[in-house]
Amino acid sequence: MNQFVKINYLNFFLSLMTFSFIINVKATEPFITTEKSSDVLVIKEKSTKLSIFTNSSIDKGILRAVNNLQSDFQKVTGETPNVINQISNSNSPLIIIGTIGTNSVIDELIKQKKLNEKDLKGKREKYLIQNIKDFNGISEIILIAGSDKRGTIYGIYEFSKQIGVSPWHYWADVPVKKSENIYFKKGIYTDNEPAVEYRGIFLNDEEPSLGGWARATFGGFNSKFYEKVFELILRLKGNYLWPAMWGSAFYDDDPQNGILANEMGIVMGTSHHEPMALAQQDWRRYIKKNNLPNVWDYSKNKKVLDEFWTTGIERSKNWEKLVTVGMRGDGDEAMGEGTNISLLENIVKNQRRIIEKTSGKKANKTPQVWALYKEVQDYYDAGMRVPDDVTLLFCDDNWGNVRKLPDLSKPLHKGGYGMYYHFDYVGGPRNSKWINISPIQRVWEQMNLTYEHKVDKIWVVNVGDLKPMEFPISFFLEMAWNPKQFNSDNLLEYTQNWASEQFGEKNSKEIARMINLYAKYNRRVTPETLDSKTYSLENYNEFETVVNDYRKLSLDANRLYNEIPVEYKDAYYQLVLYPIDACSNLYELYFNVAKNHHLASKKDLRANDFADKAKANFEYDSVLQNKYNNEISGGKWKHTMDQTRIGYDNWQQPEKNKLPEMIYLNENEVLKSRSFKEKAGYISIEAEHFSRKNNSDKIEWKVIPDFGKTLSGITTFPQNISPKQNENVSLEYEVDFTSTGEFEVQLLLAPTLNFNSNKGLRYEISFDNEKPQIINFNGHYRGELGKWQSEHIIKSKTKHQISKAGKHTLRFRVLDAGIVLQKILINTSGLKDSYLGAPESDFVN
């Protein structure tokens, strides 16, 4: 949901020294169209060549964005605009880009009263996009003007998005929307200043997936990697980053990292336990290089720590940053039990002295933040305080539930407040690293609560490997710009708009529904926490219900994958299909594990079938992972889905995906006393669920899985040997009747014909010790067409007298080879007609 504001103005006299206008806020009004009309300016037509003007002295970060806009136009139209530094009076379309107060063409426009200085001067990160008439001999231009560096950059990238380049074009392979003709709707557009000052993400818990991908693609977390991250943040109107820190040190890994961040306009920070613009890895490298003891304890190692912290501020002193102050234990741990508030306050005081000495400015001129993470909040609650200019960064509980907010009945902290939020977490009770578990409904509710409590200085969210958190990242940063745009009624509308931006309008509602549902399902229980015991097998049919929820969603996602244009398939796989398919498969895996354990505990041979299904799920997970890592987008995303997710048995991840333990039964272990119970006037039995089978020396029964219409078929092998008269080749089924009388038994047999010279195939059937009935079920066949062929079944019927309720044994003996039994139906009074036969009856062992 874009925040564009179009300023419609009356009595707008460009010839006058001043002008007035009426502001009319209109939500989601695009300024780019492909339809020509009287109120548009041509940007691109077949006969035109677009030019983009910037001053030669333009900021390097803005120039990067300009060059990206140039490239984006080429992707959309097939033609590359000229970037020029001198304005001619050509009639070709012209976009002018600049920043107020930089001795640029923007300041000249203000002097000529063609641009209202008040709209930009003194504003933070604001841009205007508008048409202006009669400038330096040009009849009409399009202007992208910023109040500052980032304001200009945001205007440029908004232009890119509206012409058809998604912010996720690189990071999710969202295709560019091609257009031959592009027009600008005349007017003045802005989305005003951001509500939250620092809006960013934290790349964390980045091994093995993001780290593996970065090394395979760029050689590591270097400036080539971060260039892509910085550009994404800016395209999403963010401005702040906590960099990857597992084994990494942002400034030390590549000396160009800090230079590039400052150039592109990214405010750098460090995580809640990494003070003074230094990574945890910086400390380990520092003590190793200088042969110092690893004592991360200020009460015991003050001199070394002060010297170390000085290096961090010195290295970054000329770059825009937000300095984390305070101290936690080494390795993101709590400080020792003896830690006291006075020591921690003294640490902050000395850190600020280092900042002043190194920067040559008062400490309050360097933005600082103190993170109240975990036990640090306890220190704050116990009375610890920091100077007024330091921002207090509150935190959630690592699972998206805000822990603390300002007390609005008391004076507010002058340095303002921030929120550190989580989409990803490593820690108890289970890690959450693999897939998106954050429905935007919950994110909105908690972050709206946060904003309503005056927390508007910093919003930073832990996004783990970045992929596959694309959608919630978009929402979080857009909400940070303007929380007031969202309410409980328009969140699905946002999801639909986002889906439309990535995939077009046609399928946006269906895609939004699927994205919305899979996040909801994953919030029920995180994939890492899910196991075979999470849901109940026996109460309310719960486990099967949630499996079916995901299975239906997966079917919908796969159906649409087959329908969408080929150019969208890679993006669709990443943003929609993979998370749904992989999570659905995970649910089926644990359901099959649960069924395996449950049936094995009852000595039910069907346990083996569910074990096999779970193994198949485990293998399919690898197939999906391989497709993501090595097949889509030409193998671009190597290692991106390396994060383990199957087989957790404690809070920490397994080293590799591990199939839960399966229980296989052999026939000697199985109790042969399974008894099917009469209910609703019938008993229905799948043929393979016999209680006993009797083989001979040369003939044996074997199940043919998935044979026939329901579960399977069972027949004798070898198929060219019939039993001799004295050979008891039979199956026995235990049944439990609650009624008595004459009952009809229907055997559903494969439609095998009388291939044996028309003699027909025979079987014996009997209950208990009654005299067996010998049935030739196909001897009368003479080649006529009939129901056997069309229904693919032969229904053979016999009648039997049952005089006593209770348990009985049904015996089925074959007299000829080639008979395949699929199902047994016993009508005790209430069997109804159905094509597949009644579902299998309940049984007890």
WOBELHU-V304458 format. One record per residue. N is the residue number from 1. RES is the residue in one letter. D_FIRST is the distance of its C-alpha to the first C-alpha in whole Angstrom. Layout:
n = {N:N}
res = {RES:RES}
d_first = {D_FIRST:D_FIRST}
This chain:
n = {1:2:3:4:5:6:7:8:9:10:11:12:13:14:15:16:17:18:19:20:21:22:23:24:25:26:27:28:29:30:31:32:33:34:35:36:37:38:39:40:41:42:43:44:45:46:47:48:49:50:51:52:53:54:55:56:57:58:59:60:61:62:63:64:65:66:67:68:69:70:71:72:73:74:75:76:77:78:79:80:81:82:83:84:85:86:87:88:89:90:91:92:93:94:95:96:97:98:99:100:101:102:103:104:105:106:107:108:109:110:111:112:113:114:115:116:117:118:119:120:121:122:123:124:125:126:127:128:129:130:131:132:133:134:135:136:137:138:139:140:141:142:143:144:145:146:147:148:149:150:151:152:153:154:155:156:157:158:159:160:161:162:163:164:165:166:167:168:169:170:171:172:173:174:175:176:177:178:179:180:181:182:183:184:185:186:187:188:189:190:191:192:193:194:195:196:197:198:199:200:201:202:203:204:205:206:207:208:209:210:211:212:213:214:215:216:217:218:219:220:221:222:223:224:225:226:227:228:229:230:231:232:233:234:235:236:237:238:239:240:241:242:243:244:245:246:247:248:249:250:251:252:253:254:255:256:257:258:259:260:261:262:263:264:265:266:267:268:269:270:271:272:273:274:275:276:277:278:279:280:281:282:283:284:285:286:287:288:289:290:291:292:293:294:295:296:297:298:299:300:301:302:303:304:305:306:307:308:309:310:311:312:313:314:315:316:317:318:319:320:321:322:323:324:325:326:327:328:329:330:331:332:333:334:335:336:337:338:339:340:341:342:343:344:345:346:347:348:349:350:351:352:353:354:355:356:357:358:359:360:361:362:363:364:365:366:367:368:369:370:371:372:373:374:375:376:377:378:379:380:381:382:383:384:385:386:387:388:389:390:391:392:393:394:395:396:397:398:399:400:401:402:403:404:405:406:407:408:409:410:411:412:413:414:415:416:417:418:419:420:421:422:423:424:425:426:427:428:429:430:431:432:433:434:435:436:437:438:439:440:441:442:443:444:445:446:447:448:449:450:451:452:453:454:455:456:457:458:459:460:461:462:463:464:465:466:467:468:469:470:471:472:473:474:475:476:477:478:479:480:481:482:483:484:485:486:487:488:489:490:491:492:493:494:495:496:497:498:499:500:501:502:503:504:505:506:507:508:509:510:511:512:513:514:515:516:517:518:519:520:521:522:523:524:525:526:527:528:529:530:531:532:533:534:535:536:537:538:539:540:541:542:543:544:545:546:547:548:549:550:551:552:553:554:555:556:557:558:559:560:561:562:563:564:565:566:567:568:569:570:571:572:573:574:575:576:577:578:579:580:581:582:583:584:585:586:587:588:589:590:591:592:593:594:595:596:597:598:599:600:601:602:603:604:605:606:607:608:609:610:611:612:613:614:615:616:617:618:619:620:621:622:623:624:625:626:627:628:629:630:631:632:633:634:635:636:637:638:639:640:641:642:643:644:645:646:647:648:649:650:651:652:653:654:655:656:657:658:659:660:661:662:663:664:665:666:667:668:669:670:671:672:673:674:675:676:677:678:679:680:681:682:683:684:685:686:687:688:689:690:691:692:693:694:695:696:697:698:699:700:701:702:703:704:705:706:707:708:709:710:711:712:713:714:715:716:717:718:719:720:721:722:723:724:725:726:727:728:729:730:731:732:733:734:735:736:737:738:739:740:741:742:743:744:745:746:747:748:749:750:751:752:753:754:755:756:757:758:759:760:761:762:763:764:765:766:767:768:769:770:771:772:773:774:775:776:777:778:779:780:781:782:783:784:785:786:787:788:789:790:791:792:793:794:795:796:797:798:799:800:801:802:803:804:805:806:807:808:809:810:811:812:813:814:815:816:817:818:819:820:821:822:823:824:825:826:827:828:829:830:831:832:833:834:835:836:837:838:839:840:841:842:843:844:845}
res = {M:N:Q:F:V:K:I:N:Y:L:N:F:F:L:S:L:M:T:F:S:F:I:I:N:V:K:A:T:E:P:F:I:T:T:E:K:S:S:D:V:L:V:I:K:E:K:S:T:K:L:S:I:F:T:N:S:S:I:D:K:G:I:L:R:A:V:N:N:L:Q:S:D:F:Q:K:V:T:G:E:T:P:N:V:I:N:Q:I:S:N:S:N:S:P:L:I:I:I:G:T:I:G:T:N:S:V:I:D:E:L:I:K:Q:K:K:L:N:E:K:D:L:K:G:K:R:E:K:Y:L:I:Q:N:I:K:D:F:N:G:I:S:E:I:I:L:I:A:G:S:D:K:R:G:T:I:Y:G:I:Y:E:F:S:K:Q:I:G:V:S:P:W:H:Y:W:A:D:V:P:V:K:K:S:E:N:I:Y:F:K:K:G:I:Y:T:D:N:E:P:A:V:E:Y:R:G:I:F:L:N:D:E:E:P:S:L:G:G:W:A:R:A:T:F:G:G:F:N:S:K:F:Y:E:K:V:F:E:L:I:L:R:L:K:G:N:Y:L:W:P:A:M:W:G:S:A:F:Y:D:D:D:P:Q:N:G:I:L:A:N:E:M:G:I:V:M:G:T:S:H:H:E:P:M:A:L:A:Q:Q:D:W:R:R:Y:I:K:K:N:N:L:P:N:V:W:D:Y:S:K:N:K:K:V:L:D:E:F:W:T:T:G:I:E:R:S:K:N:W:E:K:L:V:T:V:G:M:R:G:D:G:D:E:A:M:G:E:G:T:N:I:S:L:L:E:N:I:V:K:N:Q:R:R:I:I:E:K:T:S:G:K:K:A:N:K:T:P:Q:V:W:A:L:Y:K:E:V:Q:D:Y:Y:D:A:G:M:R:V:P:D:D:V:T:L:L:F:C:D:D:N:W:G:N:V:R:K:L:P:D:L:S:K:P:L:H:K:G:G:Y:G:M:Y:Y:H:F:D:Y:V:G:G:P:R:N:S:K:W:I:N:I:S:P:I:Q:R:V:W:E:Q:M:N:L:T:Y:E:H:K:V:D:K:I:W:V:V:N:V:G:D:L:K:P:M:E:F:P:I:S:F:F:L:E:M:A:W:N:P:K:Q:F:N:S:D:N:L:L:E:Y:T:Q:N:W:A:S:E:Q:F:G:E:K:N:S:K:E:I:A:R:M:I:N:L:Y:A:K:Y:N:R:R:V:T:P:E:T:L:D:S:K:T:Y:S:L:E:N:Y:N:E:F:E:T:V:V:N:D:Y:R:K:L:S:L:D:A:N:R:L:Y:N:E:I:P:V:E:Y:K:D:A:Y:Y:Q:L:V:L:Y:P:I:D:A:C:S:N:L:Y:E:L:Y:F:N:V:A:K:N:H:H:L:A:S:K:K:D:L:R:A:N:D:F:A:D:K:A:K:A:N:F:E:Y:D:S:V:L:Q:N:K:Y:N:N:E:I:S:G:G:K:W:K:H:T:M:D:Q:T:R:I:G:Y:D:N:W:Q:Q:P:E:K:N:K:L:P:E:M:I:Y:L:N:E:N:E:V:L:K:S:R:S:F:K:E:K:A:G:Y:I:S:I:E:A:E:H:F:S:R:K:N:N:S:D:K:I:E:W:K:V:I:P:D:F:G:K:T:L:S:G:I:T:T:F:P:Q:N:I:S:P:K:Q:N:E:N:V:S:L:E:Y:E:V:D:F:T:S:T:G:E:F:E:V:Q:L:L:L:A:P:T:L:N:F:N:S:N:K:G:L:R:Y:E:I:S:F:D:N:E:K:P:Q:I:I:N:F:N:G:H:Y:R:G:E:L:G:K:W:Q:S:E:H:I:I:K:S:K:T:K:H:Q:I:S:K:A:G:K:H:T:L:R:F:R:V:L:D:A:G:I:V:L:Q:K:I:L:I:N:T:S:G:L:K:D:S:Y:L:G:A:P:E:S:D:F:V:N}
d_first = {0:4:6:9:12:15:18:21:24:27:31:29:33:32:36:36:37:34:31:29:26:24:20:18:14:12:8:6:10:11:14:16:17:20:22:25:25:27:24:23:25:26:24:26:28:31:34:32:31:29:30:28:30:30:33:35:35:31:30:30:27:25:27:26:23:24:26:23:22:25:25:22:23:26:24:22:25:28:29:29:29:31:31:33:35:37:35:38:38:37:35:32:29:28:25:26:25:26:26:28:31:32:34:32:32:29:32:34:31:31:35:35:33:30:27:27:28:27:23:23:27:27:23:21:19:18:18:18:18:20:23:27:30:34:33:36:38:34:33:29:27:24:23:21:22:22:23:24:24:21:19:21:20:16:16:18:16:13:15:16:13:12:16:15:16:14:14:16:18:21:20:19:21:18:20:19:18:22:22:26:24:22:21:20:19:21:20:19:15:14:11:15:16:15:16:17:20:20:17:19:20:24:25:28:30:30:33:34:31:29:32:34:31:31:35:35:33:33:36:35:32:33:32:31:29:27:26:24:22:22:20:18:17:17:15:12:13:16:19:22:23:26:28:30:33:35:38:36:36:33:36:39:38:37:38:35:32:33:33:30:28:29:29:26:24:24:25:27:28:30:30:31:35:35:36:37:35:37:36:38:40:41:43:45:45:47:49:50:51:53:54:53:53:50:50:46:48:48:51:53:52:50:52:50:47:47:48:45:43:44:43:40:39:42:40:36:38:36:33:30:30:29:32:33:36:38:39:39:42:42:40:37:40:41:43:47:48:50:47:47:45:47:47:43:43:46:44:41:44:45:42:41:45:44:41:43:46:44:41:44:41:41:39:37:36:34:31:32:31:33:31:32:32:34:38:37:35:38:40:38:38:42:42:41:39:38:38:36:34:33:30:30:28:27:27:26:28:27:26:23:25:25:29:29:27:29:31:30:34:35:35:32:32:32:31:27:26:24:23:24:22:23:21:25:28:32:34:36:36:34:32:28:28:27:24:21:22:19:17:13:15:18:16:14:17:19:17:16:20:21:19:20:24:23:22:20:22:22:19:20:20:23:21:25:25:21:22:21:18:16:13:13:14:10:9:12:12:8:10:13:11:11:11:12:8:9:12:14:13:9:9:10:8:5:8:9:6:7:11:11:10:13:15:15:14:17:17:13:14:17:16:13:16:18:16:16:19:21:19:21:24:24:24:27:29:28:29:32:33:33:37:40:40:37:37:40:42:44:42:40:39:37:37:37:34:31:33:32:29:28:30:29:25:27:29:25:24:27:27:24:25:28:26:23:25:27:24:21:24:24:20:20:23:22:18:19:23:25:23:24:27:29:28:29:32:33:33:35:37:38:39:41:43:43:45:47:48:48:50:52:53:55:57:55:55:52:50:51:49:46:47:46:43:42:43:41:38:39:40:37:35:36:36:32:32:34:32:29:31:33:33:29:28:32:32:30:29:32:32:29:29:33:32:34:33:36:39:38:41:40:38:38:37:40:41:40:39:41:42:43:47:48:51:53:56:59:61:64:62:60:62:63:63:60:61:58:58:59:56:55:59:58:58:56:56:55:58:57:57:61:63:65:66:70:70:73:75:74:71:67:64:61:57:55:52:49:52:52:50:49:50:53:56:59:63:66:66:68:68:71:73:74:75:79:80:81:77:75:71:69:66:66:64:64:63:63:64:64:66:69:70:70:67:66:64:62:62:59:60:59:61:63:66:70:70:73:76:74:76:72:71:72:71:72:71:72:71:73:77:77:78:76:75:75:72:72:69:69:73:72:70:71:68:67:63:62:59:60:58:55:54:55:57:61:61:65:66:69:70:71:73:71:74:72:69:67:67:68:68:67:69:68:70:70:73:72:70:66:65:61:60:57:57:59:59:61:61:63:62:58:57:55:54:51:51:50:53:52:49:52:53:53:56:57:59}
